[in-house]
């Protein structure tokens, strides 16, 4: 039977891993959104695709660049935290 402290610590670490792995994509999406929004406000262009396409392109580029980091972070969390709980329990 798993102790509550171990369970909550594992959940906390899992949430932290989720924050760390999603931060690059969320930061770039925010930066691209603010930049495009500022551009739209300055030029009075209100085209919906102008907000969507640059954000999507930036997210795809950052995802492609950070895939190795994300995979390594998730695999190390799984190997260091989840597998010992499964094997030990």
Backbone atoms as SQL, in Angstrom:
CREATE TABLE atoms (id INTEGER PRIMARY KEY, chain TEXT, resi INTEGER, resn TEXT, atom TEXT, x REAL, y REAL, z REAL);
INSERT INTO atoms VALUES
  (1, 'A', 1, 'UNK', 'N', 0.842, -1.184, 0.000),
  (2, 'A', 1, 'UNK', 'CA', 0.000, 0.000, 0.000),
  (3, 'A', 1, 'UNK', 'C', 0.885, 1.244, 0.000),
  (4, 'A', 2, 'UNK', 'N', 0.558, 2.183, -0.845),
  (5, 'A', 2, 'UNK', 'CA', 1.362, 3.395, -0.970),
  (6, 'A', 2, 'UNK', 'C', 0.966, 4.390, 0.113),
  (7, 'A', 3, 'UNK', 'N', 1.969, 4.977, 0.733),
  (8, 'A', 3, 'UNK', 'CA', 1.751, 5.988, 1.750),
  (9, 'A', 3, 'UNK', 'C', 1.221, 7.263, 1.090),
  (10, 'A', 4, 'UNK', 'N', 0.381, 8.013, 1.817),
  (11, 'A', 4, 'UNK', 'CA', -0.175, 9.248, 1.262),
  (12, 'A', 4, 'UNK', 'C', 0.905, 10.266, 0.947),
  (13, 'A', 5, 'UNK', 'N', 1.919, 10.350, 1.781),
  (14, 'A', 5, 'UNK', 'CA', 2.997, 11.310, 1.552),
  (15, 'A', 5, 'UNK', 'C', 3.744, 11.009, 0.263),
  (16, 'A', 6, 'UNK', 'N', 3.982, 9.736, -0.002),
  (17, 'A', 6, 'UNK', 'CA', 4.663, 9.351, -1.246),
  (18, 'A', 6, 'UNK', 'C', 3.782, 9.672, -2.444),
  (19, 'A', 7, 'UNK', 'N', 2.498, 9.404, -2.320),
  (20, 'A', 7, 'UNK', 'CA', 1.567, 9.696, -3.409),
  (21, 'A', 7, 'UNK', 'C', 1.541, 11.188, -3.727),
  (22, 'A', 8, 'UNK', 'N', 1.356, 12.014, -2.706),
  (23, 'A', 8, 'UNK', 'CA', 1.267, 13.455, -2.934),
  (24, 'A', 8, 'UNK', 'C', 2.595, 14.039, -3.403),
  (25, 'A', 9, 'UNK', 'N', 3.712, 13.492, -2.933),
  (26, 'A', 9, 'UNK', 'CA', 5.009, 13.941, -3.406),
  (27, 'A', 9, 'UNK', 'C', 5.203, 13.591, -4.877),
  (28, 'A', 10, 'UNK', 'N', 4.750, 12.411, -5.278),
  (29, 'A', 10, 'UNK', 'CA', 4.848, 12.004, -6.678),
  (30, 'A', 10, 'UNK', 'C', 3.958, 12.876, -7.560),
  (31, 'A', 11, 'UNK', 'N', 2.759, 13.173, -7.096),
  (32, 'A', 11, 'UNK', 'CA', 1.866, 14.060, -7.852),
  (33, 'A', 11, 'UNK', 'C', 2.479, 15.448, -7.971),
  (34, 'A', 12, 'UNK', 'N', 3.054, 15.955, -6.885),
  (35, 'A', 12, 'UNK', 'CA', 3.699, 17.272, -6.906),
  (36, 'A', 12, 'UNK', 'C', 4.846, 17.295, -7.911),
  (37, 'A', 13, 'UNK', 'N', 5.673, 16.260, -7.890),
  (38, 'A', 13, 'UNK', 'CA', 6.780, 16.195, -8.839),
  (39, 'A', 13, 'UNK', 'C', 6.277, 16.053, -10.275),
  (40, 'A', 14, 'UNK', 'N', 5.216, 15.310, -10.472),
  (41, 'A', 14, 'UNK', 'CA', 4.634, 15.172, -11.811),
  (42, 'A', 14, 'UNK', 'C', 4.095, 16.484, -12.336),
  (43, 'A', 15, 'UNK', 'N', 3.446, 17.252, -11.468),
  (44, 'A', 15, 'UNK', 'CA', 2.953, 18.569, -11.877),
  (45, 'A', 15, 'UNK', 'C', 4.108, 19.507, -12.195),
  (46, 'A', 16, 'UNK', 'N', 5.183, 19.425, -11.413),
  (47, 'A', 16, 'UNK', 'CA', 6.346, 20.267, -11.674),
  (48, 'A', 16, 'UNK', 'C', 6.985, 19.896, -13.014),
  (49, 'A', 17, 'UNK', 'N', 7.058, 18.610, -13.325),
  (50, 'A', 17, 'UNK', 'CA', 7.581, 18.170, -14.615),
  (51, 'A', 17, 'UNK', 'C', 6.687, 18.703, -15.739),
  (52, 'A', 18, 'UNK', 'N', 5.388, 18.684, -15.535),
  (53, 'A', 18, 'UNK', 'CA', 4.464, 19.222, -16.543),
  (54, 'A', 18, 'UNK', 'C', 4.696, 20.715, -16.761),
  (55, 'A', 19, 'UNK', 'N', 4.927, 21.455, -15.689),
  (56, 'A', 19, 'UNK', 'CA', 5.203, 22.889, -15.811),
  (57, 'A', 19, 'UNK', 'C', 6.509, 23.122, -16.559),
  (58, 'A', 20, 'UNK', 'N', 7.544, 22.381, -16.191),
  (59, 'A', 20, 'UNK', 'CA', 8.855, 22.559, -16.813),
  (60, 'A', 20, 'UNK', 'C', 8.803, 22.217, -18.306),
  (61, 'A', 21, 'UNK', 'N', 8.118, 21.148, -18.666),
  (62, 'A', 21, 'UNK', 'CA', 8.091, 20.744, -20.071),
  (63, 'A', 21, 'UNK', 'C', 7.187, 21.639, -20.921),
  (64, 'A', 22, 'UNK', 'N', 6.157, 22.220, -20.339),
  (65, 'A', 22, 'UNK', 'CA', 5.254, 23.060, -21.128),
  (66, 'A', 22, 'UNK', 'C', 5.677, 24.523, -21.168),
  (67, 'A', 23, 'UNK', 'N', 6.619, 24.926, -20.316),
  (68, 'A', 23, 'UNK', 'CA', 6.991, 26.336, -20.241),
  (69, 'A', 23, 'UNK', 'C', 7.519, 26.917, -21.550),
  (70, 'A', 24, 'UNK', 'N', 8.424, 26.243, -22.274),
  (71, 'A', 24, 'UNK', 'CA', 8.926, 26.858, -23.516),
  (72, 'A', 24, 'UNK', 'C', 7.811, 27.144, -24.531),
  (73, 'A', 25, 'UNK', 'N', 6.895, 26.220, -24.697),
  (74, 'A', 25, 'UNK', 'CA', 5.814, 26.417, -25.664),
  (75, 'A', 25, 'UNK', 'C', 4.877, 27.529, -25.209),
  (76, 'A', 26, 'UNK', 'N', 4.520, 27.538, -23.926),
  (77, 'A', 26, 'UNK', 'CA', 3.614, 28.574, -23.427),
  (78, 'A', 26, 'UNK', 'C', 4.250, 29.952, -23.482),
  (79, 'A', 27, 'UNK', 'N', 5.546, 30.044, -23.187),
  (80, 'A', 27, 'UNK', 'CA', 6.235, 31.335, -23.223),
  (81, 'A', 27, 'UNK', 'C', 6.282, 31.875, -24.647),
  (82, 'A', 28, 'UNK', 'N', 6.572, 31.020, -25.614),
  (83, 'A', 28, 'UNK', 'CA', 6.631, 31.474, -27.008),
  (84, 'A', 28, 'UNK', 'C', 5.236, 31.840, -27.513),
  (85, 'A', 29, 'UNK', 'N', 4.226, 31.091, -27.132),
  (86, 'A', 29, 'UNK', 'CA', 2.858, 31.424, -27.533),
  (87, 'A', 29, 'UNK', 'C', 2.448, 32.785, -26.964),
  (88, 'A', 30, 'UNK', 'N', 2.818, 33.040, -25.728),
  (89, 'A', 30, 'UNK', 'CA', 2.512, 34.338, -25.115),
  (90, 'A', 30, 'UNK', 'C', 3.247, 35.461, -25.829),
  (91, 'A', 31, 'UNK', 'N', 4.531, 35.266, -26.077),
  (92, 'A', 31, 'UNK', 'CA', 5.333, 36.287, -26.743),
  (93, 'A', 31, 'UNK', 'C', 4.821, 36.549, -28.162),
  (94, 'A', 32, 'UNK', 'N', 4.505, 35.492, -28.899),
  (95, 'A', 32, 'UNK', 'CA', 3.976, 35.661, -30.255),
  (96, 'A', 32, 'UNK', 'C', 2.612, 36.338, -30.230),
  (97, 'A', 33, 'UNK', 'N', 1.777, 35.987, -29.284),
  (98, 'A', 33, 'UNK', 'CA', 0.460, 36.610, -29.175),
  (99, 'A', 33, 'UNK', 'C', 0.534, 38.090, -28.857),
  (100, 'A', 34, 'UNK', 'N', 1.416, 38.450, -27.940),
  (101, 'A', 34, 'UNK', 'CA', 1.577, 39.870, -27.596),
  (102, 'A', 34, 'UNK', 'C', 2.154, 40.643, -28.778),
  (103, 'A', 35, 'UNK', 'N', 3.130, 40.053, -29.458),
  (104, 'A', 35, 'UNK', 'CA', 3.746, 40.724, -30.606),
  (105, 'A', 35, 'UNK', 'C', 2.733, 40.936, -31.726),
  (106, 'A', 36, 'UNK', 'N', 1.975, 39.905, -32.071),
  (107, 'A', 36, 'UNK', 'CA', 0.974, 40.025, -33.130),
  (108, 'A', 36, 'UNK', 'C', -0.136, 40.980, -32.699),
  (109, 'A', 37, 'UNK', 'N', -0.541, 40.921, -31.451),
  (110, 'A', 37, 'UNK', 'CA', -1.569, 41.843, -30.957),
  (111, 'A', 37, 'UNK', 'C', -1.112, 43.289, -31.015),
  (112, 'A', 38, 'UNK', 'N', 0.141, 43.530, -30.670),
  (113, 'A', 38, 'UNK', 'CA', 0.696, 44.880, -30.757),
  (114, 'A', 38, 'UNK', 'C', 0.753, 45.334, -32.214),
  (115, 'A', 39, 'UNK', 'N', 1.188, 44.440, -33.095),
  (116, 'A', 39, 'UNK', 'CA', 1.225, 44.764, -34.521),
  (117, 'A', 39, 'UNK', 'C', -0.172, 45.093, -35.048),
  (118, 'A', 40, 'UNK', 'N', -1.160, 44.308, -34.648),
  (119, 'A', 40, 'UNK', 'CA', -2.533, 44.561, -35.091),
  (120, 'A', 40, 'UNK', 'C', -3.058, 45.878, -34.546),
  (121, 'A', 41, 'UNK', 'N', -2.722, 46.190, -33.316),
  (122, 'A', 41, 'UNK', 'CA', -3.191, 47.449, -32.734),
  (123, 'A', 41, 'UNK', 'C', -2.532, 48.652, -33.413),
  (124, 'A', 42, 'UNK', 'N', -1.274, 48.521, -33.779),
  (125, 'A', 42, 'UNK', 'CA', -0.571, 49.631, -34.416),
  (126, 'A', 42, 'UNK', 'C', -1.000, 49.834, -35.865),
  (127, 'A', 43, 'UNK', 'N', -1.346, 48.767, -36.559),
  (128, 'A', 43, 'UNK', 'CA', -1.694, 48.880, -37.976),
  (129, 'A', 43, 'UNK', 'C', -3.201, 48.841, -38.231),
  (130, 'A', 44, 'UNK', 'N', -3.998, 48.626, -37.228),
  (131, 'A', 44, 'UNK', 'CA', -5.462, 48.518, -37.342),
  (132, 'A', 44, 'UNK', 'C', -5.902, 47.391, -38.282),
  (133, 'A', 45, 'UNK', 'N', -5.090, 46.354, -38.390),
  (134, 'A', 45, 'UNK', 'CA', -5.454, 45.172, -39.176),
  (135, 'A', 45, 'UNK', 'C', -6.098, 44.172, -38.225),
  (136, 'A', 46, 'UNK', 'N', -7.332, 43.789, -38.530),
  (137, 'A', 46, 'UNK', 'CA', -8.051, 42.866, -37.651),
  (138, 'A', 46, 'UNK', 'C', -8.357, 41.567, -38.395),
  (139, 'A', 47, 'UNK', 'N', -7.335, 40.896, -38.851),
  (140, 'A', 47, 'UNK', 'CA', -7.476, 39.626, -39.559),
  (141, 'A', 47, 'UNK', 'C', -7.276, 38.478, -38.568),
  (142, 'A', 48, 'UNK', 'N', -8.222, 37.542, -38.525),
  (143, 'A', 48, 'UNK', 'CA', -8.142, 36.450, -37.564),
  (144, 'A', 48, 'UNK', 'C', -6.983, 35.504, -37.843),
  (145, 'A', 49, 'UNK', 'N', -6.694, 35.255, -39.117),
  (146, 'A', 49, 'UNK', 'CA', -5.606, 34.333, -39.432),
  (147, 'A', 49, 'UNK', 'C', -4.256, 34.929, -39.077),
  (148, 'A', 50, 'UNK', 'N', -4.184, 36.252, -38.972),
  (149, 'A', 50, 'UNK', 'CA', -2.924, 36.893, -38.615),
  (150, 'A', 50, 'UNK', 'C', -2.531, 36.558, -37.178),
  (151, 'A', 51, 'UNK', 'N', -3.483, 36.291, -36.321),
  (152, 'A', 51, 'UNK', 'CA', -3.149, 35.905, -34.945),
  (153, 'A', 51, 'UNK', 'C', -2.841, 34.416, -34.846),
  (154, 'A', 52, 'UNK', 'N', -3.515, 33.614, -35.655),
  (155, 'A', 52, 'UNK', 'CA', -3.396, 32.167, -35.527),
  (156, 'A', 52, 'UNK', 'C', -2.125, 31.609, -36.158),
  (157, 'A', 53, 'UNK', 'N', -1.829, 32.004, -37.375),
  (158, 'A', 53, 'UNK', 'CA', -0.732, 31.408, -38.130),
  (159, 'A', 53, 'UNK', 'C', 0.640, 31.676, -37.502),
  (160, 'A', 54, 'UNK', 'N', 0.990, 32.913, -37.137),
  (161, 'A', 54, 'UNK', 'CA', 2.313, 33.115, -36.521),
  (162, 'A', 54, 'UNK', 'C', 2.470, 32.384, -35.183),
  (163, 'A', 55, 'UNK', 'N', 1.398, 32.367, -34.393),
  (164, 'A', 55, 'UNK', 'CA', 1.453, 31.647, -33.120),
  (165, 'A', 55, 'UNK', 'C', 1.664, 30.158, -33.338),
  (166, 'A', 56, 'UNK', 'N', 0.943, 29.589, -34.276),
  (167, 'A', 56, 'UNK', 'CA', 1.082, 28.176, -34.576),
  (168, 'A', 56, 'UNK', 'C', 2.481, 27.865, -35.091),
  (169, 'A', 57, 'UNK', 'N', 2.994, 28.709, -35.971),
  (170, 'A', 57, 'UNK', 'CA', 4.340, 28.490, -36.507),
  (171, 'A', 57, 'UNK', 'C', 5.387, 28.569, -35.398),
  (172, 'A', 58, 'UNK', 'N', 5.263, 29.541, -34.504),
  (173, 'A', 58, 'UNK', 'CA', 6.218, 29.674, -33.405),
  (174, 'A', 58, 'UNK', 'C', 6.144, 28.478, -32.470),
  (175, 'A', 59, 'UNK', 'N', 4.936, 28.010, -32.191),
  (176, 'A', 59, 'UNK', 'CA', 4.768, 26.857, -31.304),
  (177, 'A', 59, 'UNK', 'C', 5.374, 25.606, -31.937),
  (178, 'A', 60, 'UNK', 'N', 5.156, 25.399, -33.227),
  (179, 'A', 60, 'UNK', 'CA', 5.706, 24.223, -33.901),
  (180, 'A', 60, 'UNK', 'C', 7.227, 24.262, -33.883),
  (181, 'A', 61, 'UNK', 'N', 7.824, 25.435, -34.155),
  (182, 'A', 61, 'UNK', 'CA', 9.286, 25.559, -34.156),
  (183, 'A', 61, 'UNK', 'C', 9.855, 25.276, -32.769),
  (184, 'A', 62, 'UNK', 'N', 9.253, 25.859, -31.739),
  (185, 'A', 62, 'UNK', 'CA', 9.766, 25.651, -30.375),
  (186, 'A', 62, 'UNK', 'C', 9.546, 24.214, -29.930),
  (187, 'A', 63, 'UNK', 'N', 8.425, 23.624, -30.306),
  (188, 'A', 63, 'UNK', 'CA', 8.193, 22.220, -29.964),
  (189, 'A', 63, 'UNK', 'C', 9.246, 21.335, -30.616),
  (190, 'A', 64, 'UNK', 'N', 9.530, 21.592, -31.889),
  (191, 'A', 64, 'UNK', 'CA', 10.539, 20.807, -32.604),
  (192, 'A', 64, 'UNK', 'C', 11.911, 20.969, -31.954),
  (193, 'A', 65, 'UNK', 'N', 12.242, 22.194, -31.528),
  (194, 'A', 65, 'UNK', 'CA', 13.548, 22.444, -30.921),
  (195, 'A', 65, 'UNK', 'C', 13.667, 21.854, -29.516),
  (196, 'A', 66, 'UNK', 'N', 12.557, 21.768, -28.785),
  (197, 'A', 66, 'UNK', 'CA', 12.624, 21.315, -27.396),
  (198, 'A', 66, 'UNK', 'C', 12.110, 19.895, -27.185),
  (199, 'A', 67, 'UNK', 'N', 11.872, 19.153, -28.265),
  (200, 'A', 67, 'UNK', 'CA', 11.383, 17.777, -28.119),
  (201, 'A', 67, 'UNK', 'C', 12.352, 16.902, -27.337),
  (202, 'A', 68, 'UNK', 'N', 13.643, 17.037, -27.594),
  (203, 'A', 68, 'UNK', 'CA', 14.637, 16.235, -26.882),
  (204, 'A', 68, 'UNK', 'C', 14.627, 16.510, -25.395),
  (205, 'A', 69, 'UNK', 'N', 14.566, 17.799, -25.028),
  (206, 'A', 69, 'UNK', 'CA', 14.506, 18.178, -23.619),
  (207, 'A', 69, 'UNK', 'C', 13.255, 17.633, -22.948),
  (208, 'A', 70, 'UNK', 'N', 12.125, 17.766, -23.633),
  (209, 'A', 70, 'UNK', 'CA', 10.860, 17.281, -23.060),
  (210, 'A', 70, 'UNK', 'C', 10.883, 15.767, -22.867),
  (211, 'A', 71, 'UNK', 'N', 11.344, 15.055, -23.883),
  (212, 'A', 71, 'UNK', 'CA', 11.400, 13.596, -23.788),
  (213, 'A', 71, 'UNK', 'C', 12.362, 13.160, -22.691),
  (214, 'A', 72, 'UNK', 'N', 13.519, 13.803, -22.613),
  (215, 'A', 72, 'UNK', 'CA', 14.495, 13.449, -21.583),
  (216, 'A', 72, 'UNK', 'C', 13.943, 13.723, -20.182),
  (217, 'A', 73, 'UNK', 'N', 13.249, 14.830, -20.013),
  (218, 'A', 73, 'UNK', 'CA', 12.663, 15.158, -18.713),
  (219, 'A', 73, 'UNK', 'C', 11.596, 14.142, -18.315),
  (220, 'A', 74, 'UNK', 'N', 10.721, 13.794, -19.247),
  (221, 'A', 74, 'UNK', 'CA', 9.660, 12.834, -18.938),
  (222, 'A', 74, 'UNK', 'C', 10.212, 11.439, -18.678),
  (223, 'A', 75, 'UNK', 'N', 11.193, 11.009, -19.471),
  (224, 'A', 75, 'UNK', 'CA', 11.779, 9.680, -19.269),
  (225, 'A', 75, 'UNK', 'C', 12.512, 9.617, -17.942),
  (226, 'A', 76, 'UNK', 'N', 13.251, 10.668, -17.589),
  (227, 'A', 76, 'UNK', 'CA', 13.967, 10.635, -16.310),
  (228, 'A', 76, 'UNK', 'C', 12.990, 10.642, -15.127),
  (229, 'A', 77, 'UNK', 'N', 11.878, 11.386, -15.241),
  (230, 'A', 77, 'UNK', 'CA', 10.865, 11.351, -14.175),
  (231, 'A', 77, 'UNK', 'C', 10.283, 9.958, -14.046),
  (232, 'A', 78, 'UNK', 'N', 9.984, 9.341, -15.175),
  (233, 'A', 78, 'UNK', 'CA', 9.408, 8.000, -15.158),
  (234, 'A', 78, 'UNK', 'C', 10.391, 6.992, -14.566),
  (235, 'A', 79, 'UNK', 'N', 11.658, 7.049, -15.003),
  (236, 'A', 79, 'UNK', 'CA', 12.649, 6.080, -14.532),
  (237, 'A', 79, 'UNK', 'C', 13.042, 6.318, -13.078),
  (238, 'A', 80, 'UNK', 'N', 13.169, 7.571, -12.677),
  (239, 'A', 80, 'UNK', 'CA', 13.631, 7.868, -11.324),
  (240, 'A', 80, 'UNK', 'C', 12.532, 7.826, -10.279),
  (241, 'A', 81, 'UNK', 'N', 11.281, 8.086, -10.682),
  (242, 'A', 81, 'UNK', 'CA', 10.226, 8.185, -9.690),
  (243, 'A', 81, 'UNK', 'C', 9.141, 7.113, -9.832),
  (244, 'A', 82, 'UNK', 'N', 8.646, 6.907, -11.034),
  (245, 'A', 82, 'UNK', 'CA', 7.493, 6.020, -11.205),
  (246, 'A', 82, 'UNK', 'C', 7.905, 4.542, -11.178),
  (247, 'A', 83, 'UNK', 'N', 8.954, 4.184, -11.916),
  (248, 'A', 83, 'UNK', 'CA', 9.377, 2.781, -11.966),
  (249, 'A', 83, 'UNK', 'C', 9.743, 2.247, -10.584),
  (250, 'A', 84, 'UNK', 'N', 10.529, 2.978, -9.753),
  (251, 'A', 84, 'UNK', 'CA', 10.797, 2.451, -8.407),
  (252, 'A', 84, 'UNK', 'C', 9.537, 2.253, -7.561),
  (253, 'A', 85, 'UNK', 'N', 8.530, 3.093, -7.767),
  (254, 'A', 85, 'UNK', 'CA', 7.269, 2.895, -7.034),
  (255, 'A', 85, 'UNK', 'C', 6.550, 1.638, -7.506),
  (256, 'A', 86, 'UNK', 'N', 6.597, 1.379, -8.797),
  (257, 'A', 86, 'UNK', 'CA', 5.951, 0.171, -9.332),
  (258, 'A', 86, 'UNK', 'C', 6.691, -1.080, -8.889),
  (259, 'A', 87, 'UNK', 'N', 8.006, -1.044, -8.989),
  (260, 'A', 87, 'UNK', 'CA', 8.813, -2.219, -8.627),
  (261, 'A', 87, 'UNK', 'C', 8.755, -2.462, -7.126),
  (262, 'A', 88, 'UNK', 'N', 8.823, -1.395, -6.354),
  (263, 'A', 88, 'UNK', 'CA', 8.834, -1.534, -4.901),
  (264, 'A', 88, 'UNK', 'C', 7.472, -1.853, -4.316),
  (265, 'A', 89, 'UNK', 'N', 6.425, -1.563, -5.065),
  (266, 'A', 89, 'UNK', 'CA', 5.082, -1.741, -4.523),
  (267, 'A', 89, 'UNK', 'C', 4.396, -2.842, -5.181);
